[in-house]
Amino acid sequence: MKFRQRRSLGSQANATVGNLASRVDAQTGEAARRAAGVITVAVRVLQVPTSLLAWAPVPFILATMALGLLTGGGVGVVFVVAGLAMAVVNGAFWARRHRIIRAVDDADKLATELGIMISLSDRVDETRGALSQIAGGGGWRVFSRLKGVWGGVAMTGRWIDGIGDLPRAKYFAPPKIGTTVTVALAALWLVPISIVVALFALIGTLAGAL
């Protein structure tokens, strides 16, 4: 039953995208194709670095939790909770990374959705111009530029709700693009923080054993 519901929802989403695609004019379609190309290349370039970033804190998170269990008592609980909190941050980064990689697995579909996203705006020229500004600079700069250019565009709640139905394009527009940048920055900070916390957990365990 659940599989049928998912397939039905997927079919409805595809039909909606297909109907909205007819509203995209040639100029908007061209801007969307250029933007999709830049975004796709950036995501593919970042796959290996982001994988390394996601794996880097894992040994220290596991060590913190294991040492917390060994230490026991109130101090041990603190370390276990700290390990769980770090695991949540790392898990959020893994999940967002996976969704963005899936969003660019078909550049043509992404371009179609970006075009629809522009056409849904009350200010098509403004939105199209903003999306065109991401050209130049690769890798992570694309995401930081995306977050920056949307800041100067007027967006209504209706527009944000509308692009929520676009399974690919929604990750490159507000509010999800801001969340992506925030989660990525948290993941960057997590590496040194996890090392320091694991070191404190080790010191606490050794001190308790003496």
C-alpha positions in Angstrom: 0.0 0.0 0.0 2.8 2.4 1.0 4.7 1.6 -2.3 1.5 2.4 -4.3 1.1 5.7 -2.5 4.7 6.7 -3.1 4.4 5.8 -6.8 1.1 7.7 -7.0 2.7 10.8 -5.4 5.6 10.4 -7.7 3.4 10.3 -10.7 1.5 13.3 -9.6 4.7 15.3 -9.0 5.9 14.3 -12.5 2.6 15.4 -14.0 2.7 18.7 -12.2 6.3 19.4 -13.4 5.3 18.5 -16.9 2.3 20.9 -16.9 4.4 23.7 -15.4 7.2 23.2 -17.9 5.0 24.6 -20.7 5.1 28.0 -18.9 8.8 28.4 -19.2 9.8 30.8 -22.0 13.0 30.4 -24.1 15.0 33.0 -22.3 14.2 31.5 -18.9 14.9 28.0 -20.2 18.3 29.0 -21.5 19.2 30.7 -18.1 18.0 27.6 -16.3 20.1 25.3 -18.5 23.3 27.4 -17.9 22.6 27.4 -14.1 21.9 23.7 -14.1 25.2 23.0 -15.8 27.2 25.1 -13.3 25.4 23.5 -10.3 25.8 20.0 -11.7 29.6 20.4 -12.2 30.0 22.0 -8.8 28.2 19.1 -7.0 30.2 16.5 -8.9 33.5 18.3 -8.1 32.5 18.4 -4.4 31.5 14.7 -4.1 34.9 13.5 -2.9 35.8 16.4 -0.6 32.4 16.3 1.0 32.7 12.5 1.5 36.0 13.0 3.3 34.5 15.8 5.4 31.6 13.5 6.4 33.9 10.6 7.3 36.6 12.6 9.1 34.8 13.1 12.5 33.3 9.6 12.6 36.2 7.9 14.4 36.3 10.7 17.0 32.5 10.6 17.5 32.6 6.8 18.1 35.6 7.2 20.4 33.8 9.8 22.4 30.7 7.7 22.9 32.8 4.5 23.7 34.9 6.4 26.2 31.8 7.9 27.8 30.3 4.4 28.3 33.6 3.2 29.8 33.9 6.2 32.1 30.3 5.9 33.4 28.7 8.2 36.0 27.8 11.8 35.3 30.9 12.5 33.3 30.4 9.5 31.1 26.8 10.6 30.4 28.1 14.0 29.3 30.5 12.4 26.8 27.8 10.1 25.4 25.4 13.0 25.0 28.1 15.0 23.3 28.8 12.1 21.0 25.2 11.8 20.1 24.9 15.5 19.4 27.9 15.4 17.1 26.4 12.3 15.4 23.2 14.2 14.7 25.1 17.0 13.0 27.2 14.6 11.0 24.0 12.7 10.0 22.3 15.9 8.9 25.3 16.6 6.6 25.3 13.1 5.2 21.5 13.4 4.5 21.8 16.8 2.8 24.8 15.7 0.7 22.9 12.6 -0.5 19.8 14.6 -1.5 21.8 17.2 -3.4 23.8 14.5 -5.3 20.5 13.0 -6.3 19.1 16.4 -7.3 21.8 16.7 -10.0 21.8 13.1 -11.3 19.9 14.3 -14.4 21.0 17.8 -15.5 18.1 18.1 -18.0 15.4 17.5 -15.3 17.2 19.9 -13.0 17.2 22.6 -15.7 13.5 22.0 -16.3 12.7 22.5 -12.6 15.0 25.6 -12.4 13.0 27.1 -15.3 9.8 26.3 -13.6 11.1 27.8 -10.4 11.9 31.0 -12.2 8.5 31.1 -13.9 6.6 30.7 -10.6 8.1 33.9 -9.4 6.1 37.1 -9.4 9.2 38.8 -10.7 10.5 36.5 -13.4 13.2 38.9 -14.7 14.6 39.5 -11.2 14.6 35.8 -10.4 16.1 34.8 -13.7 18.8 37.5 -13.3 19.7 36.2 -9.8 20.1 32.7 -11.0 22.3 33.8 -13.9 24.7 35.3 -11.4 26.0 32.0 -10.1 28.2 31.5 -13.2 31.9 31.9 -12.4 33.7 30.1 -9.5 33.3 26.4 -9.0 32.9 24.0 -6.1 31.7 25.4 -2.8 31.6 28.9 -4.2 28.6 28.0 -6.2 26.6 27.4 -3.0 27.8 30.5 -1.3 27.0 32.5 -4.4 23.5 31.0 -4.6 22.8 31.9 -1.0 24.1 35.4 -1.6 22.2 36.2 -4.8 18.9 35.0 -3.4 19.3 37.6 -0.6 18.5 40.4 -3.0 15.5 38.8 -4.6 11.9 39.5 -3.4 10.3 36.1 -2.6 6.8 35.5 -1.4 5.6 32.7 0.8 3.5 31.4 -2.1 6.6 31.1 -4.3 8.6 29.3 -1.6 5.6 26.9 -1.1 5.4 26.4 -4.9 9.0 25.4 -5.4 8.7 22.9 -2.5 7.0 20.6 -5.1 10.1 20.6 -7.2 12.2 17.6 -6.0 15.5 18.9 -7.5 15.4 22.6 -7.8 14.2 23.3 -4.3 17.7 22.5 -2.9 19.1 25.5 -4.7 16.7 28.1 -3.6 15.5 29.5 -0.2 15.1 28.3 2.4 16.9 25.0 1.7 20.0 26.6 0.2 20.5 28.5 3.4 20.1 25.3 5.4 22.6 23.6 3.2 25.3 26.2 3.8 24.6 26.2 7.5 24.8 22.4 7.7 28.1 22.4 5.7 29.7 25.0 8.0 28.6 23.0 11.0 30.2 19.9 9.4 33.5 21.8 8.9 33.5 22.9 12.5 32.6 19.4 13.6 36.0 18.0 12.6 38.2 20.0 15.0 35.4 19.9 17.7 35.1 16.1 17.6 38.9 15.8 18.0 38.9 18.0 21.0 35.9 16.4 22.6 37.4 12.9 22.0 40.7 14.1 23.6 38.8 15.3 26.7 36.9 12.0 26.9 40.2 10.1 26.8 41.6 12.3 29.5 38.4 11.8 31.6 38.5 8.1 31.2 42.2 7.9 32.2 41.6 10.1 35.2 38.8 8.0 36.3 40.9 4.8 36.0 43.6 6.2 38.3 
